[in-house]
Amino acid sequence: MSSIDIGRGIKTPIYLLKTKSTPHDAYEEQFSAPKDGVQFEPIFVPVLEHTHLEEGMNFVRDVLHNKHIGLREGAKYGGMVFTSQRAVEAFAKLIAEGKGEEGWPYLQDVPIYAVGPATSRALKAILQNPPLNVLGETVNGEDLAHFMLDHYGELYKARSGKPPLLFLAGRQRRDIIPKTLMDPSLPSEQRIPVDERVVYETDVMRSFGQNFSEKLEEVGNRGTRWVVVFSPTGCDAMLRALFYLDPETHKYSPRIWDKDTTHIASIGTTTRDFLKNTFGFESDVCAAIPSPEGVDKGIMKFMSEQKG
């Protein structure tokens, strides 16, 4: 972006290829604040659609209503685990249902473990009084599992058997946490039972490619624009919307006139490698940490180097 654009107050579009999180989206907050002479305009373009599954929702609803979770002796579950913001949103919906009743004050003592800063932030944003007891906040499931082996194990060490953890998840999820916590090689007294309940499922939004193209046209040419890709899903449609794919080879074919105006940031190495190995496309930025701060830092570093 030129100094003239900055002086005119023109915002740099940053297309976030994700569903906007509720009640607050950390990426929107991160990129809405001016920084180093640049003002971004966050634009969300959902790639996936998420549907709550009633069977799983009803199960968790029953757990909450009947107080089957807590520190008290005899409670069916002793804690909860979340690895995605979508599972948090499903949980938040159930929490909100109880606002007109007595609410869920007993949850303040229940250990709730979260993978990733975004998931942790989403849990802390749930309007619950007293606030939820969110713990862990590790970057990946393996680290969280080892944290739980120590923390949860210490919490319930006086009991003959640890109560299971209730794991709210999507239909497609990694099983690293249950495998680690229930690893047969662990001493029986260290193992932690995990009860997985699927509360949502995810499908690719058929209209994503068209929606992205329309968003690009709506904003028009402002000199520079960023696209943040959060998973391999939708990469094909994203590149086609930018006219970056050769129709015959289905590989990246750069448009010379667009080379210095559109920049792509990958949330992490999995997405970066997928773009490179599948389409021959190199991301301009790959976040060192898969978080709003990590993406922001990578983008600002790239822009600083470009100026130099």
Secondary structure, 3 states (H helix, E strand, C coil): CCHHHHHCCCCEEEEEECCCCCCCCHHHHHHHCCECCECEEEEECCCEEEEECHHHHHHHHHHHHCCCECCCCCCCECEEEECCHHHHHHHHHHHHHCCCCCCCHHHHHCEEEEECHHHHHHHHCCCCCCCCEEEEEECCHHHHHHHHHHHHHHHCCCCCCCCCEEEEEECCCCCHHHHHHCCCCCCCCCCCCEEEEEEEEEEECCCHHHHHHHHHHHHCCCCCEEEEECCCCCHHHHHHHCCCECCCCCCECCCHHHCCCEEEEECCHHHHHHHHHHHCCCCCEECCCCCHHHHHHHHHHHHHHHHC
